[in-house]
Amino acid sequence: MRTTTKRGPGMGVRTTQTTLVCLPFAGAGAAFYQPWSGLVDGSPAIRPVQLPGRGRLIDEEPYTGVQEAVEGLLPELAGELAGAGPTALFGHSLGAVLGYELAHRLCAVPGVELVRFFASGSHPPQVSRPGRAAGLPDAEFLARVQEFAGYRDEALNDPELLELVLPSLRADVEMHESYRPSTDLPLHVPITAIRGRDDRLVGAADAAGWAGTTSAGFDMVELPGGHMYLIESAEPLMELICAAVE
């Protein structure tokens, strides 16, 4: 377990732990990350982000732009993380570009101690994701998304569940495919880029491209699996994250 102790004038010892803010890939909700809490013995504290249009926010209109999403997420996260101790961000695919933009914004918030950003399964921000699915008819859209991911969520095979998740999945794909970075300035935060060794969407050179987005240290790790490696390799992924924030 990773903890740090701090002592201020006239204060006792205060123990803090790292918070891992987890940003979703297209179509995912906060529930995807909740089981990770059982893999880390309490630290880091897993803090999933819930986007509108899913889970408890199912009735809210989903975001269709990354900057819009960042503006919506920032106030709550900034208020929660300021003064709360070390924070790391993890984002997969769409979540990686959301994490990149949030990292830039959070670095400017007094009291937020951002210690690392884990960019998973993603091209670097300045490189547009290849291929397009937004705007296609439902059957073609779902086939294209499955082709990109190399994986099909079981929920998409259930007509009732599909009706619920399709609007947010479409919005997320539009958000990802229309994304342009807000800045070319490097982050002053270390970045770990992670990819599945068999990922056909994000190659090793793509993941390595994240090195140009930070001035504070970079490494790249490959784990077993394809683009959605984090489903089958959750335990080694959490071991990697715990070691990096230790």
N, C-alpha and C positions, 0 to 999 in steps of 0.2 A: 504494500500500500504506500502510495506517495503522499507524504504530508510535509508541511513546512511549519516551523514555529517562529513566531514573531513576538517581540517584546517592545513596547513603546514606553515612553516616560510615564511612570505612575500606573502602568498597566501590568496585568499578569501575562502569562504565556498564552498566546492565541494560536490554535492549530487550524491550518487551512488545508484544503485539498484542491487539486486541479479539477476544473469543470471542463468536460468535453462537450462542446456544442455540436450537434449532429444535424447536418442539412440534407434534405431528401433528394433522391434522384427522381426523375419524371414519374409521376403517378403514385409515388410513395407518400405515406403519412408518418407521423411520429411513432406509430405503433411498430414500425419496422425495427427501430433502434432500441425499443424498450428491453428486449431480451439481453442486450449487451450488458446491462447492469449486473446480470448474473455471472458474467465472465470476468469481472474485474475486482472482485472482493471489496467492493465499495469505493475504489479509487482508480481512475478518475470518476467523478460523478457524471453520469450520462445525462445530458440535457438535450432531448430531441426537440427539433423545431417543427411546429405544425403549421403548414400553409393552409390558407383558406380553400374550401371546396372539398375537404376530406375530414374524417374523424369527427371531433366535436365541433369543427367549423364547416361541416358539410353544407350548410345552408348559405354560406358566404360565397361571394363571387371570387373565383380564383384569379390570381395575378396572371397577366400575359406578358409582362415585361420585367426583366431582372432589376432595373433601377426602381421600378414601382414596388417590387417585392422588398428590396432593401430598405426603402423608405418606410414601408409598413412594419418590417421586423425590427428595425433599429431601436426605436424608443424603448420597447419592453426589454430587449436584450441589454442595451446600455445601462438601463436602470438596475437590472438584475446583477450585472457583472461588475459594475464599478465598485471597487473596494472589497470584492468577494474573493480575492486571491487569484492564483494563476488560471488562465483560460486557454484552451486549445480549440481549434475549429477542425471539424472533419466534414468534407462534402464529397459525394460521389456523383460524377457525371454532371448533370445540371447543378447538383449541390456544390460542386467544386467552383463553378463560376459565381454562384451565390456567396460561397464562403470567401472567395477572393475579394469581391466587392465589399462584403461586410467587414473583412479584415482591415481594408483601407479605412473604413469609417470608424471602426472600433478603436483603431490605433490613435485616433484623434480625441477619444473620449477620456477625460481625466479619471484616473482611478482604475481603468481597465488594463489588466496585465496580460497581454496576449503573448503566449510563449511559443506557439507553433501552429502552423496550418498544414493539415493533411489534405492534399489534393489528389483525389482518387478517381481513376477511370476517366480522365479528361484530357483533351488537348489544352495547351496553354491559352490564356485569354485572347491573345492577339491572333490566334488561328481559328478560323470559323470551322465548326463541326461539319464534316463532309456528309453529303446526302441530305434529303429533305423529306419530311413526312407531313408537315403542317398543311392543312387544306385538302388532303386527299379524302375520298369517300371512306366510310368507316372500315370496310373490309381491307381495302388497300392500306389505309393508315395503320391498322393493327398489324398487318403483315410486315410493313416497313419497320415499325417499332420493334417487332420481334426479330427481324433481320439484324437491326443495329445491335440489339442487346444480346442476341444469341440465347435468348431465354424468353419464356412466355409465362406470365403469372397465371396461376390457376383461376383467379378471379375473372379473368377475361374469357373463360370458358362458360361462365354462368351468366345467362342473359340478364337476370335481375341485378347482379353485382356489376356487370358491365355497364348497365344503364347508369349506375351510381358513379362509377370511377371514370367513365369515358370523358366527361366534360373537364375534369381536372387534369387528366392525362393529356388531352388536346391542348389545354392552356399551358401546361408545363413544356410540352414539345415546342409550341410557338414561342414561349419565353426563351428556351434554349437556342432555337434556330435563329432568332432575331437578335441575339445578344451581341453587343459591342462593348468593349471595356471602357470604363469612364475615365481611365488615366493610364499613361504609360510609365508612371513613376514606380520604382520597385518598392515592394513591401520591406519594412525593416523588421521582419519576422522570419525565422527559419521556416523553410518549407520542406516537407517530405512528400514526394510524388509516389503514388502507389498504382500499380496496374496488375491485372491478371496476366499471367505468363502467356496464355493462349488468346488474349483479347485481340480480335480482328478489327475492332473499331479504333482503338487507341494503341498505337505501336510504341515500342520502347523509345524511339526517337521523339515521338509526340510527348510522352511523359517527361522525358529529359528536358524538353523545352521549357518546363516550369522553372528551370534554373535561372532563366533570364528575368524572372519576375520578383526576385528577392536580392537584397544586399546583405542578408544576415545568415547565410548558410543554407545548403541544399543537399539533399540526398534522395535517391530513388530506390524503390524496393519493388520486386516482383513476387507475387504470391501465386500459388496454384489456382488455376481456373481461368475462365474467360472474362468477358466484360463485367458480368455479374459475380465475379469471384467472391465478393463479400458475403454471399449467401452460403457458399460451401466452405469458405475459409475464415469464418468469423473468429474462431479462437486464435489462429496465428496472427490475424489482423490486430486483435486486441492486445496480444503479447507485444507486437511491434509498437503499438501506440503507447502502452504502458512504459516500455523501455525508453521511448523517445522523450516522454515528458518527465521521466524520473530525474 
